[in-house]
Amino acid sequence: MTLLIPILVVIGLILIGSIRQINEYERGVRFIFGKFDKIMNPGLNLVLPIIHSFKKIDIRTKAVDVPAQDAITADNVSIKINAVLYYKIFDASKAIIAVENFQFAVAQLAQTTMRNAVGAVTLDELLGSREKISDQICSIVDEATDPWGIKIENVELKDVSLPEEMQRVIAKVAEAEREKNAVIMKSQGEVESAENLAKAAEMMSATPGALHLRTLATLNDLSSDQSNTIIFAIPIEVLEAFKGHPEAAAKIVDKIKKD
């Protein structure tokens, strides 16, 4: 009896010391003599010394900052590019058993895949279709990490650094494009202006008295001008009235010069 009490106390202490707490955002992978036993859910779990061993796995979404990588595009342009990758563990046992260090493995796989994806496209495609390339990298890495119990949720390309000479070339191309657009818009405006003038001339010639009204409106505008020189616009119809009467036309011209 005297030995039973100490034994029970020791067993009780061992059991108390064997209790492990698993948080809601964690899962525990338990082994029995090194062989996988089960995944321990959140709460209190029993891990007996010598018999059991376990490892906690955080199943929350994690962000991996993929460092800047030197890459060459399909059109032989050297660039530096970095990214951020988001992943989540959906099977804690695979993340422990199938790969030695899943965090390091995911980071290395992301770097290699990013360089390969960039090398398969031109610089223009990379700059203009960044989201498409990010989705492509995400799909490739996700497929490769699926046997590890890891789900790649998203990949975002962050910065694309170009050599200085390439930056100057791109700036010149953009400036030339803006100048081309300006010339096109100016020519389109001139075409529209010419079309409107042609329509106005056609309407005035088809409407009796319209040209006279336009002349009077012009004279009214000139009357408010402080200039000493006034030019009178004489309608063609007035000049046609002097056909066959050159003497009368000459007298009117002399009168205007004297005034």
Buried (B, 14 or more C-beta within 10 A) or exposed (E): EEEEEEEEEEEEEEEEEBEBEBEEEBBBBBBEEEEEBEBBEEEEBEBEEEEBBBBBBEBEEBEBEBEBBEBEBEEEBEBBBBBBBBBBBEBBBBBBBBBEEBEEBBBEBBBEBBBEBBEEBBBEBBBEBBEEBBEBBBEBBBEBBBEBBBBBBBBBBEEBEBEEEBEEEBEEEEEEEEEEEEEEEEEEEEEEEEEEEEEEEEEBEEEEEEBEEBBEEEEEEBEEEEEEEEEEEEEEEEEEEEEEEEEEBEEEEEEEEEE
